[in-house]
């Protein structure tokens, strides 16, 4: 039974019904009912990123772009727009940025 459940589990950011649907140490978290009725598999780390205030999100993304010195400089308005656009899935934005720039955005002091 444990082999079957691990084969049929869903990865982080995928839709789930209950925590046992999620792979590994990931929980099934209810979505924001104003936006969706779907629940999503999220790690504790992703849940912490999603719980950050907008100011902390802006600071985190601003510092991220400052430190990665990406090819195109982002203005404060660009960053504000990016954070607002991803307000319901901030952890997924972090995940995409980490993959794109091959760095970790592990800011324990921010969480």
C-alpha positions as CSV (number, residue, x, y, z in Angstrom):
1,X,0.0,0.0,0.0
2,X,2.8,2.5,0.8
3,X,4.4,1.8,-2.6
4,X,1.1,2.5,-4.4
5,X,0.5,5.7,-2.4
6,X,4.0,7.0,-3.2
7,X,3.6,6.2,-6.9
8,X,0.2,8.0,-7.1
9,X,1.1,11.0,-5.0
10,X,1.1,14.5,-6.5
11,X,4.0,17.0,-6.4
12,X,4.2,20.5,-4.9
13,X,1.9,23.1,-6.5
14,X,-0.4,20.4,-7.8
15,X,-4.1,20.1,-6.9
16,X,-5.0,17.7,-4.0
17,X,-8.0,16.7,-1.9
18,X,-6.1,15.7,1.3
19,X,-2.5,15.6,2.6
20,X,-2.1,11.9,1.9
21,X,-2.5,12.8,-1.8
22,X,0.8,14.8,-1.7
23,X,4.3,13.4,-2.1
24,X,6.7,13.3,0.8
25,X,6.5,15.9,3.6
26,X,4.1,18.2,1.7
27,X,0.6,19.2,3.0
28,X,-2.6,19.7,1.1
29,X,-3.5,23.4,1.8
30,X,-6.9,24.9,1.0
31,X,-6.9,27.7,-1.5
32,X,-8.1,31.2,-1.0
33,X,-11.8,30.9,-1.4
34,X,-12.0,34.3,-3.0
35,X,-9.9,33.0,-5.9
36,X,-10.3,29.2,-6.1
37,X,-11.9,26.3,-4.3
38,X,-8.9,24.0,-5.2
39,X,-6.5,22.8,-2.6
40,X,-2.8,22.6,-3.4
41,X,0.1,20.5,-2.2
42,X,2.6,22.9,-0.5
43,X,5.7,22.4,1.6
44,X,6.2,24.2,4.9
45,X,8.7,26.5,3.1
46,X,6.2,27.4,0.4
47,X,3.5,28.1,3.1
48,X,5.9,30.4,4.8
49,X,6.6,32.3,1.6
50,X,2.9,32.6,0.9
51,X,2.3,34.0,4.5
52,X,4.7,36.9,4.0
53,X,3.2,40.4,4.0
54,X,3.3,42.3,0.7
55,X,6.1,44.6,2.1
56,X,8.3,41.5,2.9
57,X,7.5,40.0,-0.5
58,X,8.6,43.3,-2.2
59,X,11.7,43.4,-0.2
60,X,12.6,39.8,-0.8
61,X,12.1,40.1,-4.6
62,X,14.0,43.4,-4.8
63,X,16.9,41.9,-2.9
64,X,16.7,38.8,-5.1
65,X,17.1,40.8,-8.3
66,X,19.8,43.0,-6.7
67,X,21.8,39.9,-5.7
68,X,21.4,37.9,-9.0
69,X,22.1,41.0,-11.1
70,X,19.8,39.7,-13.7
71,X,20.3,40.6,-17.4
72,X,17.6,43.3,-17.3
73,X,17.4,45.6,-14.3
74,X,13.9,45.6,-12.7
75,X,12.4,48.9,-11.5
76,X,10.5,49.2,-8.3
77,X,7.3,49.3,-10.4
78,X,8.3,46.1,-12.3
79,X,8.8,44.3,-9.0
80,X,5.6,45.6,-7.5
81,X,3.6,44.5,-10.5
82,X,5.3,41.0,-10.4
83,X,4.5,40.6,-6.7
84,X,0.9,41.7,-7.2
85,X,0.4,39.5,-10.3
86,X,1.6,36.5,-8.2
87,X,-0.1,37.5,-4.9
88,X,-2.1,34.2,-4.8
89,X,0.9,32.0,-5.7
90,X,4.0,33.8,-4.3
91,X,5.7,30.5,-3.4
92,X,5.3,29.4,-7.1
93,X,7.0,32.6,-8.2
94,X,9.9,31.9,-5.8
95,X,10.1,28.4,-7.3
96,X,10.2,29.7,-10.9
97,X,12.9,32.3,-10.0
98,X,15.0,29.7,-8.3
99,X,14.9,27.4,-11.3
100,X,15.5,30.2,-13.8
101,X,18.5,31.7,-12.0
102,X,19.7,28.4,-10.4
103,X,19.9,30.0,-6.9
104,X,18.1,29.5,-3.7
105,X,15.8,32.1,-2.2
106,X,16.1,30.8,1.3
107,X,15.7,33.8,3.5
108,X,15.1,32.4,6.9
109,X,15.6,35.9,8.4
110,X,12.6,37.0,6.3
111,X,10.3,34.2,7.3
